[in-house]
Amino acid sequence: MPIKNLNPNDLQQAEDWEGNNVAFLCPLCQKVFIVSDTRMHISPGGEKGYRKCPACGKSIGRVKGGRKSGGTASIEWENLP
Ligand SMILES: [Zn+2]
């Protein structure tokens, strides 16, 4: 699946990142959604900081750690046929 890693020092207009909270733009349906590196957003396997697009379910946002403390954030999405 294609993946985009956010650059904490060069966020795009449709992205935001404060602390361990990231706003992503779903590349497939254009929904904006928040992912936090907390237990609020957890994968079926127990990974913190994981959330599927709440609108289409076809992209996954991930965040680990904070923007100013070496954290990482990425969004991955299904390839369309
Ligand atoms: Zn979506």
PDB file of the backbone (N, CA, C, O) and the ligand in Angstrom, with CONECT records:
HET     ZN  A 101       1
ATOM      1  N   MET A   1       0.847  -1.185   0.000  1.00  0.00           N
ATOM      2  CA  MET A   1       0.000   0.000   0.000  1.00  0.00           C
ATOM      3  C   MET A   1       0.892   1.246   0.000  1.00  0.00           C
ATOM      4  O   MET A   1       1.940   1.271   0.645  1.00  0.00           O
ATOM      5  N   PRO A   2       0.460   2.280  -0.732  1.00  0.00           N
ATOM      6  CA  PRO A   2       1.232   3.527  -0.696  1.00  0.00           C
ATOM      7  C   PRO A   2       1.242   4.094   0.722  1.00  0.00           C
ATOM      8  O   PRO A   2       0.288   3.928   1.482  1.00  0.00           O
ATOM      9  N   ILE A   3       2.335   4.763   1.058  1.00  0.00           N
ATOM     10  CA  ILE A   3       2.453   5.354   2.393  1.00  0.00           C
ATOM     11  C   ILE A   3       3.102   6.726   2.264  1.00  0.00           C
ATOM     12  O   ILE A   3       3.986   6.943   1.436  1.00  0.00           O
ATOM     13  N   LYS A   4       2.637   7.647   3.110  1.00  0.00           N
ATOM     14  CA  LYS A   4       3.244   8.968   3.162  1.00  0.00           C
ATOM     15  C   LYS A   4       3.681   9.244   4.596  1.00  0.00           C
ATOM     16  O   LYS A   4       2.888   9.131   5.531  1.00  0.00           O
ATOM     17  N   ASN A   5       4.936   9.602   4.756  1.00  0.00           N
ATOM     18  CA  ASN A   5       5.436  10.003   6.067  1.00  0.00           C
ATOM     19  C   ASN A   5       5.363  11.515   6.181  1.00  0.00           C
ATOM     20  O   ASN A   5       5.832  12.229   5.294  1.00  0.00           O
ATOM     21  N   LEU A   6       4.776  12.012   7.272  1.00  0.00           N
ATOM     22  CA  LEU A   6       4.696  13.454   7.456  1.00  0.00           C
ATOM     23  C   LEU A   6       6.047  14.002   7.907  1.00  0.00           C
ATOM     24  O   LEU A   6       6.747  13.391   8.714  1.00  0.00           O
ATOM     25  N   ASN A   7       6.390  15.158   7.371  1.00  0.00           N
ATOM     26  CA  ASN A   7       7.608  15.846   7.799  1.00  0.00           C
ATOM     27  C   ASN A   7       7.212  16.833   8.900  1.00  0.00           C
ATOM     28  O   ASN A   7       6.485  17.789   8.628  1.00  0.00           O
ATOM     29  N   PRO A   8       7.674  16.623  10.136  1.00  0.00           N
ATOM     30  CA  PRO A   8       7.233  17.475  11.255  1.00  0.00           C
ATOM     31  C   PRO A   8       7.609  18.938  11.080  1.00  0.00           C
ATOM     32  O   PRO A   8       7.029  19.813  11.723  1.00  0.00           O
ATOM     33  N   ASN A   9       8.578  19.205  10.211  1.00  0.00           N
ATOM     34  CA  ASN A   9       9.004  20.587   9.987  1.00  0.00           C
ATOM     35  C   ASN A   9       8.496  21.159   8.670  1.00  0.00           C
ATOM     36  O   ASN A   9       8.848  22.278   8.297  1.00  0.00           O
ATOM     37  N   ASP A  10       7.684  20.405   7.978  1.00  0.00           N
ATOM     38  CA  ASP A  10       7.147  20.880   6.701  1.00  0.00           C
ATOM     39  C   ASP A  10       5.764  20.271   6.486  1.00  0.00           C
ATOM     40  O   ASP A  10       5.548  19.501   5.550  1.00  0.00           O
ATOM     41  N   LEU A  11       4.833  20.629   7.369  1.00  0.00           N
ATOM     42  CA  LEU A  11       3.478  20.080   7.256  1.00  0.00           C
ATOM     43  C   LEU A  11       2.739  20.757   6.114  1.00  0.00           C
ATOM     44  O   LEU A  11       2.881  21.958   5.882  1.00  0.00           O
ATOM     45  N   GLN A  12       1.955  19.970   5.415  1.00  0.00           N
ATOM     46  CA  GLN A  12       1.177  20.498   4.299  1.00  0.00           C
ATOM     47  C   GLN A  12      -0.092  21.186   4.818  1.00  0.00           C
ATOM     48  O   GLN A  12      -0.443  21.066   5.992  1.00  0.00           O
ATOM     49  N   GLN A  13      -0.763  21.900   3.927  1.00  0.00           N
ATOM     50  CA  GLN A  13      -1.947  22.667   4.317  1.00  0.00           C
ATOM     51  C   GLN A  13      -3.025  21.771   4.944  1.00  0.00           C
ATOM     52  O   GLN A  13      -3.743  22.204   5.845  1.00  0.00           O
ATOM     53  N   ALA A  14      -3.136  20.549   4.478  1.00  0.00           N
ATOM     54  CA  ALA A  14      -4.191  19.662   4.958  1.00  0.00           C
ATOM     55  C   ALA A  14      -3.685  18.700   6.036  1.00  0.00           C
ATOM     56  O   ALA A  14      -4.266  17.634   6.240  1.00  0.00           O
ATOM     57  N   GLU A  15      -2.599  19.076   6.726  1.00  0.00           N
ATOM     58  CA  GLU A  15      -2.060  18.246   7.802  1.00  0.00           C
ATOM     59  C   GLU A  15      -1.829  19.124   9.027  1.00  0.00           C
ATOM     60  O   GLU A  15      -1.596  20.327   8.912  1.00  0.00           O
ATOM     61  N   ASP A  16      -1.897  18.502  10.197  1.00  0.00           N
ATOM     62  CA  ASP A  16      -1.478  19.217  11.402  1.00  0.00           C
ATOM     63  C   ASP A  16      -0.917  18.205  12.391  1.00  0.00           C
ATOM     64  O   ASP A  16      -1.239  17.017  12.350  1.00  0.00           O
ATOM     65  N   TRP A  17      -0.065  18.712  13.284  1.00  0.00           N
ATOM     66  CA  TRP A  17       0.605  17.824  14.239  1.00  0.00           C
ATOM     67  C   TRP A  17       1.004  18.672  15.431  1.00  0.00           C
ATOM     68  O   TRP A  17       1.853  19.557  15.329  1.00  0.00           O
ATOM     69  N   GLU A  18       0.375  18.388  16.564  1.00  0.00           N
ATOM     70  CA  GLU A  18       0.731  19.061  17.810  1.00  0.00           C
ATOM     71  C   GLU A  18       0.904  17.999  18.883  1.00  0.00           C
ATOM     72  O   GLU A  18       0.005  17.195  19.125  1.00  0.00           O
ATOM     73  N   GLY A  19       2.055  18.002  19.520  1.00  0.00           N
ATOM     74  CA  GLY A  19       2.311  16.953  20.511  1.00  0.00           C
ATOM     75  C   GLY A  19       2.201  15.588  19.847  1.00  0.00           C
ATOM     76  O   GLY A  19       2.824  15.338  18.816  1.00  0.00           O
ATOM     77  N   ASN A  20       1.405  14.708  20.443  1.00  0.00           N
ATOM     78  CA  ASN A  20       1.242  13.380  19.846  1.00  0.00           C
ATOM     79  C   ASN A  20      -0.115  13.235  19.160  1.00  0.00           C
ATOM     80  O   ASN A  20      -0.675  12.142  19.075  1.00  0.00           O
ATOM     81  N   ASN A  21      -0.631  14.374  18.669  1.00  0.00           N
ATOM     82  CA  ASN A  21      -1.907  14.385  17.945  1.00  0.00           C
ATOM     83  C   ASN A  21      -1.664  14.853  16.514  1.00  0.00           C
ATOM     84  O   ASN A  21      -1.050  15.894  16.278  1.00  0.00           O
ATOM     85  N   VAL A  22      -2.154  14.072  15.579  1.00  0.00           N
ATOM     86  CA  VAL A  22      -1.935  14.391  14.165  1.00  0.00           C
ATOM     87  C   VAL A  22      -3.275  14.428  13.438  1.00  0.00           C
ATOM     88  O   VAL A  22      -4.138  13.579  13.660  1.00  0.00           O
ATOM     89  N   ALA A  23      -3.438  15.422  12.567  1.00  0.00           N
ATOM     90  CA  ALA A  23      -4.598  15.464  11.678  1.00  0.00           C
ATOM     91  C   ALA A  23      -4.141  15.074  10.277  1.00  0.00           C
ATOM     92  O   ALA A  23      -3.223  15.667   9.711  1.00  0.00           O
ATOM     93  N   PHE A  24      -4.803  14.070   9.744  1.00  0.00           N
ATOM     94  CA  PHE A  24      -4.490  13.579   8.404  1.00  0.00           C
ATOM     95  C   PHE A  24      -5.628  13.905   7.447  1.00  0.00           C
ATOM     96  O   PHE A  24      -6.774  14.078   7.863  1.00  0.00           O
ATOM     97  N   LEU A  25      -5.307  13.984   6.185  1.00  0.00           N
ATOM     98  CA  LEU A  25      -6.305  14.051   5.122  1.00  0.00           C
ATOM     99  C   LEU A  25      -6.326  12.692   4.433  1.00  0.00           C
ATOM    100  O   LEU A  25      -5.314  12.253   3.885  1.00  0.00           O
ATOM    101  N   CYS A  26      -7.463  12.037   4.459  1.00  0.00           N
ATOM    102  CA  CYS A  26      -7.552  10.742   3.772  1.00  0.00           C
ATOM    103  C   CYS A  26      -7.384  10.969   2.270  1.00  0.00           C
ATOM    104  O   CYS A  26      -8.146  11.732   1.675  1.00  0.00           O
ATOM    105  N   PRO A  27      -6.408  10.325   1.655  1.00  0.00           N
ATOM    106  CA  PRO A  27      -6.168  10.546   0.216  1.00  0.00           C
ATOM    107  C   PRO A  27      -7.275   9.956  -0.649  1.00  0.00           C
ATOM    108  O   PRO A  27      -7.379  10.294  -1.828  1.00  0.00           O
ATOM    109  N   LEU A  28      -8.096   9.087  -0.086  1.00  0.00           N
ATOM    110  CA  LEU A  28      -9.116   8.410  -0.889  1.00  0.00           C
ATOM    111  C   LEU A  28     -10.463   9.115  -0.843  1.00  0.00           C
ATOM    112  O   LEU A  28     -11.153   9.190  -1.860  1.00  0.00           O
ATOM    113  N   CYS A  29     -10.852   9.637   0.329  1.00  0.00           N
ATOM    114  CA  CYS A  29     -12.190  10.234   0.422  1.00  0.00           C
ATOM    115  C   CYS A  29     -12.152  11.678   0.910  1.00  0.00           C
ATOM    116  O   CYS A  29     -13.197  12.321   1.008  1.00  0.00           O
ATOM    117  N   GLN A  30     -10.961  12.199   1.217  1.00  0.00           N
ATOM    118  CA  GLN A  30     -10.773  13.608   1.611  1.00  0.00           C
ATOM    119  C   GLN A  30     -11.282  13.926   3.013  1.00  0.00           C
ATOM    120  O   GLN A  30     -11.366  15.095   3.387  1.00  0.00           O
ATOM    121  N   LYS A  31     -11.619  12.909   3.786  1.00  0.00           N
ATOM    122  CA  LYS A  31     -12.010  13.146   5.177  1.00  0.00           C
ATOM    123  C   LYS A  31     -10.776  13.563   5.984  1.00  0.00           C
ATOM    124  O   LYS A  31      -9.706  12.975   5.832  1.00  0.00           O
ATOM    125  N   VAL A  32     -10.926  14.570   6.835  1.00  0.00           N
ATOM    126  CA  VAL A  32      -9.883  14.926   7.784  1.00  0.00           C
ATOM    127  C   VAL A  32     -10.151  14.172   9.082  1.00  0.00           C
ATOM    128  O   VAL A  32     -11.271  14.181   9.592  1.00  0.00           O
ATOM    129  N   PHE A  33      -9.114  13.517   9.615  1.00  0.00           N
ATOM    130  CA  PHE A  33      -9.308  12.806  10.880  1.00  0.00           C
ATOM    131  C   PHE A  33      -8.059  12.867  11.741  1.00  0.00           C
ATOM    132  O   PHE A  33      -6.934  12.976  11.253  1.00  0.00           O
ATOM    133  N   ILE A  34      -8.305  12.790  13.049  1.00  0.00           N
ATOM    134  CA  ILE A  34      -7.257  12.944  14.055  1.00  0.00           C
ATOM    135  C   ILE A  34      -6.800  11.573  14.536  1.00  0.00           C
ATOM    136  O   ILE A  34      -7.609  10.664  14.723  1.00  0.00           O
ATOM    137  N   VAL A  35      -5.511  11.440  14.731  1.00  0.00           N
ATOM    138  CA  VAL A  35      -4.961  10.254  15.378  1.00  0.00           C
ATOM    139  C   VAL A  35      -4.055  10.700  16.513  1.00  0.00           C
ATOM    140  O   VAL A  35      -3.194  11.560  16.327  1.00  0.00           O
ATOM    141  N   SER A  36      -4.250  10.116  17.685  1.00  0.00           N
ATOM    142  CA  SER A  36      -3.432  10.423  18.847  1.00  0.00           C
ATOM    143  C   SER A  36      -2.665   9.188  19.275  1.00  0.00           C
ATOM    144  O   SER A  36      -3.177   8.071  19.204  1.00  0.00           O
ATOM    145  N   ASP A  37      -1.438   9.392  19.717  1.00  0.00           N
ATOM    146  CA  ASP A  37      -0.644   8.271  20.229  1.00  0.00           C
ATOM    147  C   ASP A  37      -1.053   8.016  21.679  1.00  0.00           C
ATOM    148  O   ASP A  37      -0.288   8.240  22.617  1.00  0.00           O
ATOM    149  N   THR A  38      -2.280   7.542  21.823  1.00  0.00           N
ATOM    150  CA  THR A  38      -2.821   7.204  23.148  1.00  0.00           C
ATOM    151  C   THR A  38      -3.668   5.946  22.987  1.00  0.00           C
ATOM    152  O   THR A  38      -3.836   5.426  21.884  1.00  0.00           O
ATOM    153  N   ARG A  39      -4.190   5.478  24.093  1.00  0.00           N
ATOM    154  CA  ARG A  39      -5.045   4.294  24.037  1.00  0.00           C
ATOM    155  C   ARG A  39      -6.392   4.581  23.387  1.00  0.00           C
ATOM    156  O   ARG A  39      -7.145   3.659  23.075  1.00  0.00           O
ATOM    157  N   MET A  40      -6.695   5.871  23.182  1.00  0.00           N
ATOM    158  CA  MET A  40      -7.951   6.217  22.507  1.00  0.00           C
ATOM    159  C   MET A  40      -7.967   5.643  21.086  1.00  0.00           C
ATOM    160  O   MET A  40      -9.016   5.253  20.573  1.00  0.00           O
ATOM    161  N   HIS A  41      -6.788   5.600  20.463  1.00  0.00           N
ATOM    162  CA  HIS A  41      -6.690   5.102  19.095  1.00  0.00           C
ATOM    163  C   HIS A  41      -5.758   3.908  19.082  1.00  0.00           C
ATOM    164  O   HIS A  41      -4.536   4.041  19.147  1.00  0.00           O
ATOM    165  N   ILE A  42      -6.362   2.754  18.998  1.00  0.00           N
ATOM    166  CA  ILE A  42      -5.597   1.521  19.165  1.00  0.00           C
ATOM    167  C   ILE A  42      -6.001   0.534  18.069  1.00  0.00           C
ATOM    168  O   ILE A  42      -7.168   0.449  17.688  1.00  0.00           O
ATOM    169  N   SER A  43      -5.019  -0.201  17.578  1.00  0.00           N
ATOM    170  CA  SER A  43      -5.291  -1.163  16.506  1.00  0.00           C
ATOM    171  C   SER A  43      -5.897  -2.424  17.101  1.00  0.00           C
ATOM    172  O   SER A  43      -5.843  -2.628  18.314  1.00  0.00           O
ATOM    173  N   PRO A  44      -6.481  -3.283  16.243  1.00  0.00           N
ATOM    174  CA  PRO A  44      -6.995  -4.563  16.747  1.00  0.00           C
ATOM    175  C   PRO A  44      -5.904  -5.374  17.457  1.00  0.00           C
ATOM    176  O   PRO A  44      -6.201  -6.153  18.364  1.00  0.00           O
ATOM    177  N   GLY A  45      -4.653  -5.193  17.050  1.00  0.00           N
ATOM    178  CA  GLY A  45      -3.562  -5.925  17.683  1.00  0.00           C
ATOM    179  C   GLY A  45      -2.978  -5.236  18.908  1.00  0.00           C
ATOM    180  O   GLY A  45      -2.030  -5.743  19.507  1.00  0.00           O
ATOM    181  N   GLY A  46      -3.536  -4.073  19.291  1.00  0.00           N
ATOM    182  CA  GLY A  46      -3.086  -3.397  20.500  1.00  0.00           C
ATOM    183  C   GLY A  46      -2.042  -2.318  20.291  1.00  0.00           C
ATOM    184  O   GLY A  46      -1.427  -1.846  21.247  1.00  0.00           O
ATOM    185  N   GLU A  47      -1.837  -1.921  19.019  1.00  0.00           N
ATOM    186  CA  GLU A  47      -0.856  -0.870  18.711  1.00  0.00           C
ATOM    187  C   GLU A  47      -1.490   0.501  18.972  1.00  0.00           C
ATOM    188  O   GLU A  47      -2.524   0.836  18.393  1.00  0.00           O
ATOM    189  N   LYS A  48      -0.859   1.290  19.852  1.00  0.00           N
ATOM    190  CA  LYS A  48      -1.347   2.646  20.119  1.00  0.00           C
ATOM    191  C   LYS A  48      -1.039   3.557  18.936  1.00  0.00           C
ATOM    192  O   LYS A  48      -0.118   3.307  18.158  1.00  0.00           O
ATOM    193  N   GLY A  49      -1.843   4.632  18.819  1.00  0.00           N
ATOM    194  CA  GLY A  49      -1.575   5.603  17.766  1.00  0.00           C
ATOM    195  C   GLY A  49      -1.907   5.084  16.390  1.00  0.00           C
ATOM    196  O   GLY A  49      -1.158   5.307  15.440  1.00  0.00           O
ATOM    197  N   TYR A  50      -3.011   4.402  16.275  1.00  0.00           N
ATOM    198  CA  TYR A  50      -3.432   3.752  15.022  1.00  0.00           C
ATOM    199  C   TYR A  50      -4.915   4.021  14.834  1.00  0.00           C
ATOM    200  O   TYR A  50      -5.710   3.765  15.738  1.00  0.00           O
ATOM    201  N   ARG A  51      -5.293   4.528  13.683  1.00  0.00           N
ATOM    202  CA  ARG A  51      -6.718   4.729  13.422  1.00  0.00           C
ATOM    203  C   ARG A  51      -6.981   4.668  11.921  1.00  0.00           C
ATOM    204  O   ARG A  51      -6.258   5.247  11.110  1.00  0.00           O
ATOM    205  N   LYS A  52      -8.038   3.946  11.587  1.00  0.00           N
ATOM    206  CA  LYS A  52      -8.485   3.919  10.187  1.00  0.00           C
ATOM    207  C   LYS A  52      -9.322   5.153   9.902  1.00  0.00           C
ATOM    208  O   LYS A  52      -9.917   5.733  10.811  1.00  0.00           O
ATOM    209  N   CYS A  53      -9.364   5.547   8.655  1.00  0.00           N
ATOM    210  CA  CYS A  53     -10.231   6.650   8.254  1.00  0.00           C
ATOM    211  C   CYS A  53     -11.655   6.338   8.699  1.00  0.00           C
ATOM    212  O   CYS A  53     -12.203   5.298   8.332  1.00  0.00           O
ATOM    213  N   PRO A  54     -12.266   7.236   9.493  1.00  0.00           N
ATOM    214  CA  PRO A  54     -13.606   6.948   9.999  1.00  0.00           C
ATOM    215  C   PRO A  54     -14.683   7.037   8.924  1.00  0.00           C
ATOM    216  O   PRO A  54     -15.814   6.607   9.151  1.00  0.00           O
ATOM    217  N   ALA A  55     -14.354   7.582   7.771  1.00  0.00           N
ATOM    218  CA  ALA A  55     -15.358   7.703   6.711  1.00  0.00           C
ATOM    219  C   ALA A  55     -15.328   6.499   5.776  1.00  0.00           C
ATOM    220  O   ALA A  55     -16.358   5.858   5.566  1.00  0.00           O
ATOM    221  N   CYS A  56     -14.171   6.184   5.217  1.00  0.00           N
ATOM    222  CA  CYS A  56     -14.118   5.107   4.209  1.00  0.00           C
ATOM    223  C   CYS A  56     -13.430   3.852   4.729  1.00  0.00           C
ATOM    224  O   CYS A  56     -13.619   2.776   4.162  1.00  0.00           O
ATOM    225  N   GLY A  57     -12.640   3.961   5.787  1.00  0.00           N
ATOM    226  CA  GLY A  57     -11.978   2.778   6.340  1.00  0.00           C
ATOM    227  C   GLY A  57     -10.849   2.234   5.480  1.00  0.00           C
ATOM    228  O   GLY A  57     -10.330   1.152   5.754  1.00  0.00           O
ATOM    229  N   LYS A  58     -10.456   2.980   4.430  1.00  0.00           N
ATOM    230  CA  LYS A  58      -9.471   2.444   3.487  1.00  0.00           C
ATOM    231  C   LYS A  58      -8.090   3.072   3.625  1.00  0.00           C
ATOM    232  O   LYS A  58      -7.179   2.764   2.856  1.00  0.00           O
ATOM    233  N   SER A  59      -7.943   3.954   4.613  1.00  0.00           N
ATOM    234  CA  SER A  59      -6.602   4.457   4.913  1.00  0.00           C
ATOM    235  C   SER A  59      -6.378   4.304   6.415  1.00  0.00           C
ATOM    236  O   SER A  59      -7.321   4.196   7.199  1.00  0.00           O
ATOM    237  N   ILE A  60      -5.093   4.300   6.790  1.00  0.00           N
ATOM    238  CA  ILE A  60      -4.716   4.121   8.194  1.00  0.00           C
ATOM    239  C   ILE A  60      -3.717   5.204   8.563  1.00  0.00           C
ATOM    240  O   ILE A  60      -2.665   5.325   7.935  1.00  0.00           O
ATOM    241  N   GLY A  61      -4.045   5.993   9.584  1.00  0.00           N
ATOM    242  CA  GLY A  61      -3.105   6.966  10.117  1.00  0.00           C
ATOM    243  C   GLY A  61      -2.400   6.386  11.325  1.00  0.00           C
ATOM    244  O   GLY A  61      -2.999   5.700  12.153  1.00  0.00           O
ATOM    245  N   ARG A  62      -1.102   6.681  11.404  1.00  0.00           N
ATOM    246  CA  ARG A  62      -0.329   6.190  12.553  1.00  0.00           C
ATOM    247  C   ARG A  62       0.520   7.328  13.108  1.00  0.00           C
ATOM    248  O   ARG A  62       1.066   8.131  12.351  1.00  0.00           O
ATOM    249  N   VAL A  63       0.627   7.393  14.424  1.00  0.00           N
ATOM    250  CA  VAL A  63       1.536   8.357  15.050  1.00  0.00           C
ATOM    251  C   VAL A  63       2.210   7.693  16.238  1.00  0.00           C
ATOM    252  O   VAL A  63       1.594   6.966  17.018  1.00  0.00           O
ATOM    253  N   LYS A  64       3.514   7.976  16.342  1.00  0.00           N
ATOM    254  CA  LYS A  64       4.310   7.482  17.467  1.00  0.00           C
ATOM    255  C   LYS A  64       5.127   8.650  17.999  1.00  0.00           C
ATOM    256  O   LYS A  64       6.004   9.173  17.311  1.00  0.00           O
ATOM    257  N   GLY A  65       4.832   9.048  19.219  1.00  0.00           N
ATOM    258  CA  GLY A  65       5.624  10.094  19.844  1.00  0.00           C
ATOM    259  C   GLY A  65       5.180  11.482  19.428  1.00  0.00           C
ATOM    260  O   GLY A  65       4.162  11.650  18.757  1.00  0.00           O
ATOM    261  N   GLY A  66       5.953  12.470  19.834  1.00  0.00           N
ATOM    262  CA  GLY A  66       5.580  13.861  19.648  1.00  0.00           C
ATOM    263  C   GLY A  66       6.311  14.517  18.496  1.00  0.00           C
ATOM    264  O   GLY A  66       7.372  14.064  18.067  1.00  0.00           O
ATOM    265  N   ARG A  67       5.719  15.596  18.004  1.00  0.00           N
ATOM    266  CA  ARG A  67       6.290  16.270  16.837  1.00  0.00           C
ATOM    267  C   ARG A  67       7.690  16.815  17.116  1.00  0.00           C
ATOM    268  O   ARG A  67       8.576  16.750  16.264  1.00  0.00           O
ATOM    269  N   LYS A  68       7.876  17.361  18.341  1.00  0.00           N
ATOM    270  CA  LYS A  68       9.168  17.990  18.652  1.00  0.00           C
ATOM    271  C   LYS A  68      10.119  17.059  19.391  1.00  0.00           C
ATOM    272  O   LYS A  68      11.186  17.476  19.842  1.00  0.00           O
ATOM    273  N   SER A  69       9.727  15.805  19.512  1.00  0.00           N
ATOM    274  CA  SER A  69      10.591  14.877  20.257  1.00  0.00           C
ATOM    275  C   SER A  69      10.909  13.634  19.431  1.00  0.00           C
ATOM    276  O   SER A  69      11.003  12.526  19.959  1.00  0.00           O
ATOM    277  N   GLY A  70      11.072  13.842  18.125  1.00  0.00           N
ATOM    278  CA  GLY A  70      11.520  12.740  17.285  1.00  0.00           C
ATOM    279  C   GLY A  70      10.437  11.738  16.921  1.00  0.00           C
ATOM    280  O   GLY A  70      10.739  10.615  16.519  1.00  0.00           O
ATOM    281  N   GLY A  71       9.174  12.137  17.058  1.00  0.00           N
ATOM    282  CA  GLY A  71       8.090  11.224  16.718  1.00  0.00           C
ATOM    283  C   GLY A  71       7.958  11.011  15.223  1.00  0.00           C
ATOM    284  O   GLY A  71       8.593  11.691  14.416  1.00  0.00           O
ATOM    285  N   THR A  72       7.118  10.048  14.877  1.00  0.00           N
ATOM    286  CA  THR A  72       6.851   9.773  13.469  1.00  0.00           C
ATOM    287  C   THR A  72       5.343   9.729  13.257  1.00  0.00           C
ATOM    288  O   THR A  72       4.584   9.350  14.149  1.00  0.00           O
ATOM    289  N   ALA A  73       4.929  10.121  12.064  1.00  0.00           N
ATOM    290  CA  ALA A  73       3.519  10.051  11.689  1.00  0.00           C
ATOM    291  C   ALA A  73       3.433   9.677  10.214  1.00  0.00           C
ATOM    292  O   ALA A  73       4.203  10.166   9.387  1.00  0.00           O
ATOM    293  N   SER A  74       2.486   8.806   9.902  1.00  0.00           N
ATOM    294  CA  SER A  74       2.363   8.371   8.516  1.00  0.00           C
ATOM    295  C   SER A  74       0.920   8.011   8.217  1.00  0.00           C
ATOM    296  O   SER A  74       0.133   7.700   9.111  1.00  0.00           O
ATOM    297  N   ILE A  75       0.599   8.062   6.940  1.00  0.00           N
ATOM    298  CA  ILE A  75      -0.706   7.576   6.496  1.00  0.00           C
ATOM    299  C   ILE A  75      -0.485   6.628   5.321  1.00  0.00           C
ATOM    300  O   ILE A  75       0.303   6.886   4.411  1.00  0.00           O
ATOM    301  N   GLU A  76      -1.206   5.540   5.386  1.00  0.00           N
ATOM    302  CA  GLU A  76      -1.094   4.461   4.404  1.00  0.00           C
ATOM    303  C   GLU A  76      -2.490   4.232   3.830  1.00  0.00           C
ATOM    304  O   GLU A  76      -3.479   4.346   4.554  1.00  0.00           O
ATOM    305  N   TRP A  77      -2.584   3.915   2.551  1.00  0.00           N
ATOM    306  CA  TRP A  77      -3.921   3.751   1.977  1.00  0.00           C
ATOM    307  C   TRP A  77      -3.933   2.664   0.931  1.00  0.00           C
ATOM    308  O   TRP A  77      -2.907   2.298   0.358  1.00  0.00           O
ATOM    309  N   GLU A  78      -5.146   2.155   0.699  1.00  0.00           N
ATOM    310  CA  GLU A  78      -5.318   1.082  -0.268  1.00  0.00           C
ATOM    311  C   GLU A  78      -5.098   1.607  -1.675  1.00  0.00           C
ATOM    312  O   GLU A  78      -5.518   2.709  -2.027  1.00  0.00           O
ATOM    313  N   ASN A  79      -4.438   0.798  -2.452  1.00  0.00           N
ATOM    314  CA  ASN A  79      -4.305   1.093  -3.873  1.00  0.00           C
ATOM    315  C   ASN A  79      -5.646   0.905  -4.552  1.00  0.00           C
ATOM    316  O   ASN A  79      -6.296  -0.126  -4.378  1.00  0.00           O
ATOM    317  N   LEU A  80      -6.057   1.882  -5.317  1.00  0.00           N
ATOM    318  CA  LEU A  80      -7.298   1.710  -6.072  1.00  0.00           C
ATOM    319  C   LEU A  80      -6.975   0.965  -7.364  1.00  0.00           C
ATOM    320  O   LEU A  80      -5.894   1.143  -7.926  1.00  0.00           O
ATOM    321  N   PRO A  81      -7.891   0.143  -7.835  1.00  0.00           N
ATOM    322  CA  PRO A  81      -7.643  -0.624  -9.055  1.00  0.00           C
ATOM    323  C   PRO A  81      -7.514   0.275 -10.287  1.00  0.00           C
ATOM    324  O   PRO A  81      -7.303  -0.220 -11.394  1.00  0.00           O
TER     325      PRO A  81
HETATM  326 ZN    ZN A 101     -11.221   7.941   3.823  1.00  0.00          ZN2+
END
